[in-house]
Protein backbone atom coordinates (compact mmCIF):
# COMPACT_ATOMS: atom_id res chain seq x y z
CA UNK A 1 0.00 0.00 0.00
CA UNK A 2 1.35 3.40 -1.00
CA UNK A 3 0.84 6.22 1.46
CA UNK A 4 -0.30 9.36 -0.39
CA UNK A 5 1.89 12.42 -0.03
CA UNK A 6 0.54 15.18 2.15
CA UNK A 7 -0.07 18.53 0.49
CA UNK A 8 2.25 21.43 1.04
CA UNK A 9 1.07 23.72 3.81
CA UNK A 10 1.96 27.25 4.88
CA UNK A 11 0.42 30.01 6.97
CA UNK A 12 0.16 33.60 5.77
CA UNK A 13 -0.87 36.94 7.24
CA UNK A 14 -3.54 38.76 5.24
CA UNK A 15 -3.65 41.63 7.75
CA UNK A 16 -1.93 42.97 10.86
CA UNK A 17 -4.27 41.55 13.49
CA UNK A 18 -3.11 38.19 14.95
CA UNK A 19 -6.44 36.65 13.89
CA UNK A 20 -5.96 37.66 10.27
CA UNK A 21 -4.17 34.50 9.24
CA UNK A 22 -4.83 31.94 6.54
CA UNK A 23 -3.54 28.40 6.00
CA UNK A 24 -2.90 27.21 2.45
CA UNK A 25 -2.85 23.58 1.32
CA UNK A 26 -1.68 22.80 -2.20
CA UNK A 27 -0.05 20.10 -4.27
CA UNK A 28 3.49 20.55 -5.55
CA UNK A 29 3.82 21.40 -9.23
CA UNK A 30 4.76 18.31 -11.23
CA UNK A 31 7.89 18.48 -13.38
CA UNK A 32 7.17 15.17 -15.03
CA UNK A 33 3.75 16.15 -16.38
CA UNK A 34 3.95 19.87 -16.91
CA UNK A 35 7.53 21.06 -16.74
CA UNK A 36 6.58 23.35 -13.88
CA UNK A 37 9.20 24.33 -11.36
CA UNK A 38 8.91 22.84 -7.91
CA UNK A 39 8.27 25.51 -5.27
CA UNK A 40 11.47 26.23 -3.39
CA UNK A 41 11.67 26.65 0.36
CA UNK A 42 13.18 29.98 1.33
CA UNK A 43 13.98 31.71 4.54
CA UNK A 44 11.50 34.32 5.75
CA UNK A 45 11.97 37.58 3.89
CA UNK A 46 11.19 39.86 6.81
CA UNK A 47 8.39 41.61 4.95
CA UNK A 48 5.50 43.02 6.93
CA UNK A 49 2.54 40.62 7.17
CA UNK A 50 0.22 42.74 5.05
CA UNK A 51 2.54 43.23 2.08
CA UNK A 52 2.34 39.84 0.44
CA UNK A 53 2.12 36.07 0.80
CA UNK A 54 5.14 35.55 3.06
CA UNK A 55 4.66 32.52 5.28
CA UNK A 56 4.93 33.18 8.99
CA UNK A 57 6.47 30.88 11.55
CA UNK A 58 6.26 27.95 12.08
CA UNK A 59 5.59 27.54 8.34
CA UNK A 60 8.75 29.25 7.15
CA UNK A 61 8.36 28.61 3.43
CA UNK A 62 7.61 30.95 0.60
CA UNK A 63 6.46 29.12 -2.54
CA UNK A 64 7.73 30.54 -5.80
CA UNK A 65 5.49 31.32 -8.71
CA UNK A 66 5.57 28.52 -11.31
CA UNK A 67 7.03 29.14 -14.74
CA UNK A 68 5.08 29.53 -17.95
CA UNK A 69 5.05 25.77 -18.47
CA UNK A 70 3.11 25.13 -15.27
CA UNK A 71 0.14 22.81 -15.18
CA UNK A 72 -3.37 24.13 -15.60
CA UNK A 73 -4.30 26.25 -12.54
CA UNK A 74 -6.41 24.41 -10.01
CA UNK A 75 -9.78 25.37 -8.54
CA UNK A 76 -9.84 26.55 -4.95
CA UNK A 77 -11.92 26.29 -1.79
CA UNK A 78 -11.88 28.86 1.01
CA UNK A 79 -12.93 27.40 4.38
CA UNK A 80 -14.43 29.54 7.17
CA UNK A 81 -14.75 28.02 10.64
CA UNK A 82 -17.72 28.27 12.98
CA UNK A 83 -17.95 28.97 16.71
CA UNK A 84 -20.75 31.46 17.41
CA UNK A 85 -18.55 34.20 15.86
CA UNK A 86 -16.78 34.13 19.25
CA UNK A 87 -14.46 31.13 19.06
CA UNK A 88 -13.01 28.55 16.69
CA UNK A 89 -9.86 28.24 14.64
CA UNK A 90 -8.77 27.43 11.10
CA UNK A 91 -6.76 24.45 12.39
CA UNK A 92 -10.01 22.52 12.77
CA UNK A 93 -10.22 22.27 8.98
CA UNK A 94 -6.88 20.49 8.51
CA UNK A 95 -8.21 16.99 7.85
CA UNK A 96 -11.02 18.21 5.59
CA UNK A 97 -8.62 20.52 3.72
CA UNK A 98 -6.35 17.57 2.99
CA UNK A 99 -9.30 15.55 1.68
CA UNK A 100 -10.19 18.34 -0.73
CA UNK A 101 -6.57 18.79 -1.78
CA UNK A 102 -6.45 15.11 -2.66
CA UNK A 103 -9.38 15.79 -5.01
CA UNK A 104 -7.37 18.36 -6.96
CA UNK A 105 -8.30 21.57 -5.13
CA UNK A 106 -6.06 24.23 -3.66
CA UNK A 107 -7.53 24.85 -0.22
CA UNK A 108 -7.40 27.76 2.21
CA UNK A 109 -8.65 27.96 5.81
CA UNK A 110 -8.97 31.44 7.29
CA UNK A 111 -9.25 32.85 10.77
CA UNK A 112 -11.04 36.14 11.29
CA UNK A 113 -11.51 38.61 14.13
CA UNK A 114 -13.97 37.33 16.70
CA UNK A 115 -16.98 39.09 18.16
CA UNK A 116 -15.27 39.06 21.56
CA UNK A 117 -13.00 41.86 20.33
CA UNK A 118 -14.49 43.16 17.08
CA UNK A 119 -18.01 44.25 16.18
CA UNK A 120 -19.84 43.39 12.97
CA UNK A 121 -19.04 43.78 10.09
CA UNK A 122 -15.38 43.12 11.03
CA UNK A 123 -15.88 39.38 10.53
CA UNK A 124 -17.24 39.83 7.01
CA UNK A 125 -14.54 42.36 6.20
CA UNK A 126 -11.88 39.85 7.20
CA UNK A 127 -13.47 37.11 5.10
CA UNK A 128 -13.57 39.49 2.12
CA UNK A 129 -9.95 40.48 2.70
CA UNK A 130 -8.84 36.84 2.96
CA UNK A 131 -10.60 36.08 -0.33
CA UNK A 132 -9.01 39.09 -2.01
CA UNK A 133 -5.59 38.00 -0.69
CA UNK A 134 -5.74 34.54 -2.23
CA UNK A 135 -7.11 35.90 -5.49
CA UNK A 136 -4.31 38.47 -5.69
CA UNK A 137 -1.58 35.90 -5.06
CA UNK A 138 -3.23 33.01 -6.91
CA UNK A 139 -0.16 32.20 -9.02
CA UNK A 140 1.81 31.37 -5.89
CA UNK A 141 -0.29 28.21 -5.43
CA UNK A 142 -1.16 27.61 -9.11
CA UNK A 143 -4.72 28.63 -8.23
CA UNK A 144 -7.34 29.71 -10.74
CA UNK A 145 -8.84 32.83 -9.08
CA UNK A 146 -11.95 32.53 -11.26
CA UNK A 147 -12.80 29.10 -9.83
CA UNK A 148 -13.15 29.50 -6.06
CA UNK A 149 -15.92 28.15 -3.85
CA UNK A 150 -16.41 29.39 -0.28
CA UNK A 151 -17.31 26.75 2.31
CA UNK A 152 -18.39 27.71 5.83
CA UNK A 153 -19.80 25.97 8.87
CA UNK A 154 -22.24 27.50 11.39
CA UNK A 155 -21.24 31.16 11.91
CA UNK A 156 -18.60 30.64 9.22
CA UNK A 157 -21.46 29.56 6.98
CA UNK A 158 -23.17 32.90 7.55
CA UNK A 159 -19.94 34.63 6.52
CA UNK A 160 -19.77 32.41 3.44
CA UNK A 161 -23.29 33.37 2.35
CA UNK A 162 -22.37 37.01 2.94
CA UNK A 163 -19.44 36.63 0.53
CA UNK A 164 -21.84 35.13 -1.98
CA UNK A 165 -24.41 37.92 -1.71
CA UNK A 166 -22.80 41.24 -0.74
CA UNK A 167 -22.30 43.16 -3.97
CA UNK A 168 -22.25 40.68 -6.84
CA UNK A 169 -20.83 37.65 -5.09
CA UNK A 170 -20.84 35.65 -8.29
CA UNK A 171 -18.04 37.83 -9.64
CA UNK A 172 -15.58 36.71 -6.97
CA UNK A 173 -16.74 33.18 -6.09
CA UNK A 174 -18.23 30.36 -8.15
CA UNK A 175 -20.43 29.12 -5.35
CA UNK A 176 -21.09 28.86 -1.62
CA UNK A 177 -21.51 25.78 0.56
CA UNK A 178 -22.78 26.40 4.09
CA UNK A 179 -23.47 23.89 6.87
CA UNK A 180 -25.96 25.04 9.54
CA UNK A 181 -25.56 28.74 8.71
CA UNK A 182 -27.43 31.30 10.87
CA UNK A 183 -28.08 33.41 7.79
CA UNK A 184 -30.63 35.56 9.62
CA UNK A 185 -29.04 36.44 12.98
CA UNK A 186 -32.21 38.16 14.15
CA UNK A 187 -34.11 34.89 13.77
CA UNK A 188 -31.47 33.21 15.94
CA UNK A 189 -31.88 36.05 18.44
CA UNK A 190 -35.63 35.42 18.58
CA UNK A 191 -35.35 31.64 18.79
CA UNK A 192 -32.97 31.91 21.72
CA UNK A 193 -35.35 34.10 23.68
CA UNK A 194 -38.26 31.68 24.12
CA UNK A 195 -38.74 29.81 27.40
CA UNK A 196 -38.18 26.42 25.80
CA UNK A 197 -34.96 27.41 24.01
CA UNK A 198 -32.10 24.94 24.31
CA UNK A 199 -28.79 25.95 25.85
CA UNK A 200 -27.25 26.11 22.36
CA UNK A 201 -29.97 28.45 21.12
CA UNK A 202 -29.63 30.66 24.19
CA UNK A 203 -25.89 30.80 23.61
CA UNK A 204 -26.46 31.74 19.97
CA UNK A 205 -28.81 34.53 21.03
CA UNK A 206 -26.09 35.94 23.27
CA UNK A 207 -23.59 35.59 20.46
CA UNK A 208 -25.80 37.64 18.13
CA UNK A 209 -25.92 40.43 20.71
CA UNK A 210 -22.15 40.28 21.05
CA UNK A 211 -21.67 40.22 17.29
CA UNK A 212 -23.88 43.23 16.65
CA UNK A 213 -22.70 45.14 19.70
CA UNK A 214 -26.32 45.90 20.55
CA UNK A 215 -29.64 44.30 21.49
CA UNK A 216 -32.35 44.64 18.82
CA UNK A 217 -35.29 46.57 20.25
CA UNK A 218 -37.67 49.39 19.40
CA UNK A 219 -35.48 51.75 21.40
CA UNK A 220 -32.33 50.92 19.41
CA UNK A 221 -32.94 52.11 15.82
CA UNK A 222 -29.26 52.04 14.86
CA UNK A 223 -29.07 48.40 15.87
CA UNK A 224 -31.54 47.46 13.15
CA UNK A 225 -29.14 48.63 10.47
CA UNK A 226 -26.61 46.08 11.71
CA UNK A 227 -29.33 43.44 11.98
CA UNK A 228 -30.30 44.00 8.36
CA UNK A 229 -26.69 44.08 7.16
CA UNK A 230 -25.94 40.75 8.86
CA UNK A 231 -28.96 39.15 7.17
CA UNK A 232 -27.63 37.59 3.96
CA UNK A 233 -31.08 37.66 2.33
CA UNK A 234 -31.07 41.46 2.48
CA UNK A 235 -28.17 41.49 0.00
CA UNK A 236 -29.71 39.13 -2.58
CA UNK A 237 -29.25 40.29 -6.18
CA UNK A 238 -29.08 38.69 -9.66
CA UNK A 239 -25.27 38.57 -9.64
CA UNK A 240 -24.99 36.43 -6.52
CA UNK A 241 -23.25 33.07 -6.25
CA UNK A 242 -25.18 29.77 -6.42
CA UNK A 243 -25.47 28.06 -3.04
CA UNK A 244 -25.77 24.68 -1.35
CA UNK A 245 -27.22 25.11 2.16
CA UNK A 246 -27.50 22.17 4.56
CA UNK A 247 -28.98 21.57 8.02
CA UNK A 248 -29.97 18.51 10.01
CA UNK A 249 -33.63 17.93 10.81
CA UNK A 250 -33.02 18.65 14.50
CA UNK A 251 -30.34 21.30 14.04
CA UNK A 252 -30.43 24.02 16.70
CA UNK A 253 -29.84 26.37 13.76
CA UNK A 254 -33.02 25.37 11.91
CA UNK A 255 -33.42 25.10 8.16
CA UNK A 256 -35.65 28.21 8.27
CA UNK A 257 -32.36 30.13 8.57
CA UNK A 258 -31.70 29.08 4.98
CA UNK A 259 -35.15 28.88 3.40
CA UNK A 260 -35.60 32.63 3.69
CA UNK A 261 -32.27 33.26 1.97
CA UNK A 262 -33.10 30.67 -0.67
CA UNK A 263 -36.41 32.37 -1.45
CA UNK A 264 -34.70 35.75 -1.80
CA UNK A 265 -32.06 34.33 -4.13
CA UNK A 266 -34.50 32.36 -6.26
CA UNK A 267 -36.62 35.48 -6.67
CA UNK A 268 -33.70 37.11 -8.49
CA UNK A 269 -32.79 34.02 -10.51
CA UNK A 270 -29.91 32.61 -8.44
CA UNK A 271 -29.91 28.78 -8.14
CA UNK A 272 -29.99 27.46 -4.57
CA UNK A 273 -30.24 23.99 -3.09
CA UNK A 274 -31.45 23.63 0.50
CA UNK A 275 -31.17 20.20 2.03
CA UNK A 276 -31.96 18.69 5.42
CA UNK A 277 -30.36 15.46 6.58
CA UNK A 278 -31.61 13.10 9.28
CA UNK A 279 -30.50 13.57 12.87
CA UNK A 280 -29.57 16.46 15.12
CA UNK A 281 -25.97 17.11 14.09
CA UNK A 282 -24.76 20.68 13.64
CA UNK A 283 -22.09 22.32 11.52
CA UNK A 284 -19.14 20.14 10.44
CA UNK A 285 -20.68 17.16 12.24
CA UNK A 286 -23.13 16.98 9.35
CA UNK A 287 -20.22 15.41 7.49
CA UNK A 288 -20.68 12.36 9.71
CA UNK A 289 -23.63 11.47 7.46
CA UNK A 290 -22.08 9.30 4.75
CA UNK A 291 -24.20 10.93 2.04
CA UNK A 292 -23.18 14.50 2.81
CA UNK A 293 -19.52 14.66 1.80
CA UNK A 294 -19.99 13.02 -1.64
CA UNK A 295 -22.86 15.40 -2.41
CA UNK A 296 -20.84 18.44 -1.37
CA UNK A 297 -17.79 17.28 -3.32
CA UNK A 298 -19.85 16.67 -6.46
CA UNK A 299 -21.48 20.09 -6.13
CA UNK A 300 -18.13 21.87 -5.72
CA UNK A 301 -16.63 20.01 -8.67
CA UNK A 302 -19.62 20.93 -10.82
CA UNK A 303 -19.33 24.60 -9.87
CA UNK A 304 -15.58 24.77 -10.57
CA UNK A 305 -15.40 22.93 -13.89
N, C-alpha and C positions, 0 to 999 in steps of 0.2 A: 504493500500500500504506500502510495506517494503522498506525503504531507504537503498540502498546498502552501505556497509562499504567502506570508502575510503582506498586506499592502504597505507601502511607505506611509509614514505618519509624521506630521509636524504640527506645531502650534504657532499661531500668528496673532499679533495684536492688530485689531482693526480700529482701535481708538486708544485713548490714554487711560481710561478707567480700567482697573484690574479685572472687571467683569467683561470687558470688551475683548474677548479672546475667541478664537475659532480654531478647531482642529480640522486638519485636512487628511484624507485617506485616499491614496491614488496608487495605481499600478505603475511600475517602472516602464519607461519606453523601451520597446523591443528593437534591438539592433538587427536581429535575424530576420524580422518580418517587415521592417519599415525603414531601416537605416537611421533611425532616430538616435540621438546621443543619449546616453544614460545620465540621469541627473547626478551631478557631483556634489558630494558633501563638502561644505565649506565652513570655516569658522565664522562665528557671528560677526557681522559687519560693524556693529555699534550704532546703526541708524536708529533714530527715534521710532517708537512703535507705530506711529501713525503715518510714516512716510512710505511704507511699502511692505511687501510680504517677506519680512525677515523673521525667521523662526526664533522664538524665544526659548530660553532654557526651560525644561531639560531637553527639548527637541532642538538641538543646535545644528540644524541643517538648513541650507538654502538651496532648493532645487533650481537648476538652471533651465532656461527656456529651451525647448527642443529646436533642432535645426529645421530647415525647410522640408527635409525628407521625413519628418515625423509622421506617425500614424494618424489616421483620422481622429480629430478631437472627440472626446467622449462626453456623453451626457452627464449631468450632475444632479445631486440631491442635497439640499440644505436641510439639516435637521434642527428643530427647535424643541428643547426640553420643556416639560411641564413642572408643576410644583406650586400651584396657587399664585403664580407671579411672585412668590416670596421665597422660594427655595428651588433646589434642583441644580444640576450641573451637566455640562456637555459630555462628561466622561461616561455617563449612563448609556450613551448611544454606541459605545465602542463595538460591542458584539454585533449590533444591527448594522453599523456602518461597514464592518468587514464583510457581512453577508451581501450587502449591496455592491460593494467593491468587487466581490467575486463574480457578480453578474454584469460587470463591465461599466459600472458607474464610478465617477469621481465623487466622493462624498465629503460633506462638511458638516460639522456639529458646532453650533455657536452658543456661547453664553451671552447673557444680556443683563443690564442693570435690573435689580430686583425692586419690587415695590416697597421693601423695607427701607430703602434709601433713595429711591427715585420715583417720582409721580408720573402717571400716564400723561403724555404718550412716549415717555423715555424708552419703554420696552419696545414699542413699535419702531421708534427711531433707530434703536440699536439693530433690530432685525433688518431694517432697510439698509443700514450702513454695512452690515455684514454681507448682505446680498450684493451691494454695489462693490465691495472689496473683492469678492471672488470673481465677479464679472470683469472688473478692471484688470485683474492679474490672471485671467483665465489661462493664458499661454504657459504659465509656470507649471500647471498641472495637466497640460494638454486637454483642457476643458473647453467644451463648446458653450459659450455664454448664452447662446440662443436656445439651449436645450436644458433648462434647469427646472426641476420640480421642488417645491417646498413641502416638507413633511413635518408636522408638529403634533405633539401629544398634549392633551388637556389644555392648560393655559398657553402652552406653546402652539397648540392647534389654533387657538384664537388669534395668535400673532401671525400664524401662517395664512389664515383666511383674510387677515388685514392686508398682508402683502399681496394677496390675490385680488383685492377689491379697491384699495385706496389708489386713486388715480386710475390708470388703465393697467391693472395688474398683469394682463395678458401680454403686455409689451416687455416685461422683465422676467416673467416665469411662464413655463408651459402648462403648469397645473399645480394644484394644491391637494395634499392628502392630510386630513386631520382626524385624529382619534379622540373622541370625547371632548370636543372643543366647546367651551362656554362662549359661544359667538355673540350672545346677548348678555353681557354682564348684569344688566338690570334684572333680567329674568332670574339669574342666579341669586341676586340680592333678595328678590321677592321669595323665591323658593326656600331660602335659608331662614326666613323670618316667621314661618308658620310654626305652630306649636309642635307638630309632629315631625319637624325637620330632623334628619339624621345629623350626627356629629359632623360628617363630611360636608353636608350642605350648609350647616351653620358656620363651619370654618371657611367655606367658599364665600359666604355672605360677608364675613369679616375681611376676607382677602379683597373683595371688590371695593369695600370702603377704603382699605389701605391703598389699593391701586389708584383709585380716583382721587384720593386725598380729601374726600368729602362724603357725606351721607346724603343720598338723594332724598329730597323732601320739598314740599311746597315753599319752604322758606329759604331754599338754597338754589336760586335760579341759575347761577353760574355752574353749579354741579351738573345740571342737565346737559350742558354743552359737552362735558366730558363723557357723560353717559352715552350720548348719541354718537360721539366720535369713536367710542370703544365698541359700538355695535357694528359689526361687519356688514350687516344688511343695509345700513344707512349709506354705505359707499357703493352699493351695487350699480354697475353701469355696463353698457354693451361691450366694452373692451376688457372685461375682467377675465381672470383665468378659470378654466374648467376645474371642478372640484369633486373629490371623493370624500364624503363625510361619514364617519362610522361611530356608532355607540352600541353598547350592550342593552338588552331589554330592561335590565334593572340598574343601569348606570345612574349614579347620583348626579351626573350631568346628563339630563334626559335628552332624547332625540329631538324634542321641541326646540332645543338650542340650535339645531341645524335645519329644521324644517322651515323656519322663518327665513333664514338666509337663503335656502334653496328656492323658496317661492320668489324672493326678491330677484335672484339671479335669473331664474327661468323667465321671469316677466320681461327681462331685457335680452333674452336670447342666449344666455350663457348655460351650457350643459352642466348639470350637477347630478351626482348619484348620492343618495342618502341610504345608508344600510344599517339595520340593527342586527346584532348577532345574539344568540341565546346566552343567558347567564347574567351575572352582575359585575363582570370585570370592568375596569376603568383604565383609560389611557393605554400605555404600552402593553398592559396585561391583556388587552384584546388580542394581541398577537399569539396568546396561548391557544386560541381557537385555530385549529389546523387549517381551516378554510380561509383565514384572514390574510396571512402573508402572501400566499400565491395570488390572491385577487389583487392585493395592493401592488405586488411586483408586476403583474400583467398590465395593470392600469398605468403604472409609471412608464413601463416600456412602450406602451401604445402612445402615450403622450410625448415621448422623447424620440420617436422614430425619425 
